[in-house]
């Protein structure tokens, strides 16, 4: 079995934890009400908006450098320090200046969420996919739901209560990730020259951070934009969009697994082996992507019922777009770690520009009660454009011997 197949199986198993997240939405809407859940969902979207960029791109950079090092302990320590510091400073400022308690909590939790994302990336770079999967993809959503349900016994049903449950789960998982990573790194006895690697590490991270921010903006920006542009009724529209996005995350899980697995496997592989890796990933994406998308479209009318019935049209749009994106995802995942940073930035940029332009026009053309569907059209269009651009503009030859991007495979 290939390294990609082994890692993909572990990653795919972990993404079954998404069932917890999807099942949690109707449960929490029933327990807390649609408006309260929507207020929490908007705050949670703000919390994750900066993932991959607020850490100065360290979560992506470690995927390139750590697999090539036999003793990466000190480099990982530097990456963690560099990556968490901006979120710590911004979160502290946000907590002090926040106009409401819920946004103060968002500021306090920001460095915790960024640290969890970065620690998971380090584990993946060490090819410890099991640890990342079990803690971040099973334990964390399970803890979130459990704490949210238990909190009703101790606190009133508010968006702040839901966010505190979210934060409690994030803190617990960060502590577990730190403990696992410490065991992975072993004793602090090695003395490796880290300083020569810091400039390339930081340079790679800073180059990739804008693209990561654009991708997160396409995912988490729309509900925040709804709250700003259409305050009246925006919470309900945001909740419908976020539930539709949650359903679309099932076919998108395939893209997520490939994006998590391919960078470290490709960085550790010899250049000549990457064509086989790309072909294997393409076959896997096609074989699994279409059935997952069709399954969610069939289940959509059963899941989007009651207060969530308005999520049917957004769900169809987002599930369709994310299915196509998943099928076309292997090349973009390989480009992320091997191609020059301007390439993934351009790919993300074209999609965000299209979606952003459409979103800016929404208040002029769409009533508030149709916002969830309209925003879904914009996000689907942006995601499709980026996926097609990656597939069409960057043939696999650019990452193989003799190709234009072949020289980017070095780790230093």
N, C-alpha and C positions, 0 to 999 in steps of 0.2 A: 504494500500500500504506500502511495506517495506521501510526502510530507504535507502537501496541500490537502489530500483526502483525510489524513488523520486529524489535522487541525480543523478542517471544515466540519467533520462529524462532531467534534467537541463543541465548536461554536454553534452549530445548528441545534444541538441538544439544548444548549443554554438559552437559545432564543425561544424555546418553548415557554420560558418564563414570561414572555410577552402575553401569554394567555392570562396571567395574573393581572397585568395592567388592563387588558381589554375587559375582562370580567369585572374589574374593580369599578369601572366607570358607571355602569347601571346601578351597582350596589351603592356607591357613594352618592349618586344623584338621588337614589331612593332615600338614603339615610339623612342627607344634608339638604336636599333640594337643588334644583337646577341653578338658581342664581348664586347660591353659596358655593357650589362646586365650580361654577364659572369664574368667580372671583379668585378662588384658589388656583384654577388652571391658568389664568392669566399671570398670576404671580410666579407660578412654577415655570411658565414659558420664559419669563424675564430672567429667572434664575439660571436657565440652561442656555440662554442666548449666546453667552460668551464662551461656551465650551470650545476648546481647540484654538481660540484666539487670545483670550485673556491670559492663558498660560504661555504667551509669546511663541506659540507653535511647538512647545516642547513635547506635547503628546504625539505629534507627527514626527518630530526630529529624532526622538529616541528609537522609533521604528527603523530608522536608517542606520544609526550608529551602534546601538547596543548589541545587535546580533553579531557584529564583526569583532567584538571585544571579548577576550577570555576572562578579564577581570574588570567588569563595568561598575563596581560598587561606587567609586568616587565620582565617576561621570554621572551616574544616576542621582547621587546626592546633589550634585550641582544642578542637574536638570530639574529636580523637585524644588530646590530653593528658588531658582530663576522663575519657574512656572507658577508657583503659588504666590509669590510676592506681589505682582500687580493686582491679583484678585483680592489679596488681603488688604492692600491700601484702598482700592476702590470700594470694597465691601465696608471697611471701617468708615469711610467718608459717607457712603450711602446710609449706613445705620444712624449716623449722627444727623444727617440732613433730611432723612425721610419724613414726608408729611404725615404718614399714618403708621401705626404699629406693624401692619403686615409688610410694608415696604422696608421698615427697619429690620425685620426678620430676614427678608430677602438679602439685605446687605450683609447680615451676620453669616448667613448660610453660603454666600457666594464663594468664599475661599474653600469651604468644605466640599462643595460640589466640584469645583475645579480640581481640588486635590484628589478626589475619588476618580475622576476621569483620567488624570495623569498617572495615578498609581496603576489603574487598569491597563493603560498603554504600556507602562514599563513591564508589567507581567506578560503582556502579549509579545513585547520585544524579546523577552526571555523565553518565549514560546511556552509559557505556562498558561495555556488557554483555559485549562480546567479551573484554575484559581479565579481568573477574571470572570468566567462564566458563572460559577457557583455563587460568588459573592455579589457581583454587580447585577447579574441578570436573573438570579433566582432569589437570593437572600434579600436584596434591597427592595424590590417591588413587594415581596411577601411581607416584609417588616412594615412597609408603608401602609399597606391595607390593614394589617393587624393593629397597628398603632392608631390608625384613623378610626377604626371600629371601637377599640378600647377607650379612646379619648372621649367618646360620647358619655361614658360613665362618670367622667371626672370634670368635663368642661362643657360649655354650651356649644351648640352646633354652629360654628362660624368658619369662614374661610381661613382665619388665623389658626384655628384648631387643626384644620387639615394641613396647613403649611408647617405647623410645628411637628405634626406626625411625619411629614415628609423629611423635615430636618433631622428628627431623631433617627430615622432609618439611615440617612446619609452619614451621620456622625458614626453610628455603629459600624457601618460597612467600611468607612475609611480606617477605623482602628483595626479591623480585621485584615484589610489590605496591607496596612503597614506591618502587621505581625507576619503575614505571609511573605511579604517582600524581604523583610529582614532575614527570614530563614533562607530565602532564595539566594540572597547576596553572600551568605556565609560570614565568617569572621572578618574583621576589618584589618587584616594583616597585609594585604597587597599594597604595593606602592607603585601605582601606574602614573605616568606623566599625563595629567589631565589637561593642563593649561593649553597645550597645542591643539586640543580638540574643542576647547570652549568656543573659539571664534567660529569654526565651521558649524558646530552645534547650534549656536545662537543665530548664526546667519541663515542656516536652513530653516530654523523655527520661525524667524521673523519673516522669511520669504513665504512660508506656507500659511502663516496666521491670517492674512487677509482673505485667502480663499476659504479657510475654515469659517471665518466670520460670515462670509457671503452664504455659505451653505446653511449655517445655523439661522441666518436671517430669513432664508426662504422657508425654514421649518418653523421657527418660533416667532418670527416677526409679525405674521398676519394677525394673530389674536391681540397682540399689543396695539397694532395699527387700528384694529376694530374699536378697541377701547378709547383710543384717542380721537378717531374720526367720527364715530357714531356713539357717543356716550349713552344715549337713550336706547335701551334694548340691545346694546352691544354685548352685554354679558351673555345673554341667551345665544346670540349668534356665534360668539366665541366658543361657547360650550359645544354647540352643534359642530362647528368646524373641527374642534379638537377631538371630539368623539369620532368624526369621520376620518381624521388623520390617524387616530389610534387603530381603526379598522384597516386602513391602508398600510399600517406598519407591518401587517402580516406578510404580504408579498415583499415589502421593503426589507423585511428581516433577512431575506436572501442577499440583498445588496449589502446590508450591514455585516453579515457574516463574512462575505467575500472581502469587504473593505477592512475588516479586522484581521483576517488571516493572511491575505496576499502580501501586504507590505513586509512583514518580518520574514515570511517564507522566501519571497523574492530577493530580499536583501541578503539573506544567508546563502542563496543559491548561486551557482556559477552562471555566468552570463549566457552560456549556450543552453542552459536548462530552462530558460524563461519562456521560450516558445512553447515547449510542452506544458509548462505551467499555465500559460494563457489559454491554450487549447482545452486543457482539462477544465479550467474554470468556466469557459464559454459553454461547454457541453453541460456542465452541472447547472449553470444558470438557466439555460433553455429547458432542461429536463424538469426542473423544479419550479421555475418562475411562473409559467403559464398555469399549471394546475393550482398553485396557491392563489393566484389572482381570481381564477374562475370560482374557486371554493368560496372566497370572501364575497364575491358578487352574489353567489347563491344564498349565502347566510345573511346578507345585508338586511333584507326585509324582516327577518326574524329578530335581529339584534337591535335595529333602530325602531323602537316602538315606544308608545307613550310620549313622555316629554322629549324623547330623542327622535321622534319620527321625522323631524325636519332635517335629519342627517342623511337621508337616503340619497338625494341628488348629490350633495357634496361627497358622499361616500363612493358613488359610482365614478365620479370624476377622479378622485384621488386614488382609488384602488386601481383604476385603469392606468393612470399615469405612473404610479409606483411599480406596477407590474412590468411595464415596458422598461422603466429605469433599471429594475432588478435584472431583467434579461440582458440588458446592455452594459451591466456594471463591471464585469471583470477588467476591461481595459482601463477604465477610469481608476480602479483600485491600484493597478500596477503603475500607472502614470504618477499617482500620488507620491510614491516613494522613489521612483527612478527618473522621472522626467525633470527638466529644469522647472523651478518653482513657478515661473510665469505661465507655464502651460496649464496646470490645474487651476490657477487663478483666473486665467482667461475663460476656461470652460465654465467655472462657477459664475464668473461675471456676466456672461451672456444670458444665462438663465435668470439671474437676479435682476438684471436690467429689464428684461422682458416682463417678469412678474411685477417688479416695482413700478414700471410704467403703467401697467394695467391697474394696479392697486391705487395709484394716485388718481386715476380717473373714476374710481368707483363712487365717491360721494356725489359726483355730477350725474351719474347714469343709473344708479341702483338704489332702491329704497332700502331702509334698514332691515326689513324682514327678509330680504333676498341676499343679505350680505354673505351669509355662510356659503351659499352656492357660488356667488360671484368671486369671492376670495379663493374658493377651490379651483375655479377656472384659471385664475391667475397663477396659483401655485402649480397646478398641473402643467400649464404651458411652460413655465420656467423650468420645471424639473425635466420635462421631455426635451426641451431645447438643449439643456446641458448634457443629458444622456446621449442624444443623437450627435452632438458636437464631439464628444469624447470618442464615440464609436467611428464617426466618419472622418474626422480630421486627423486622427492619430493612429495610423496603421501600426500593427504590432512590430513591423520592421524597425521602427524608430527606437525600440528598446532592446534590439538584438545586435549581435556582432555586425559591425559595418554600418549600422543605422545611425541616424543623427543623434539619438539619445543614448546610444550604447555607452558612452563614456561617463554617464552620470551615475553609474551603478556603484562607483567606489564609495566607501564609507567615510572617507576623510577628505 
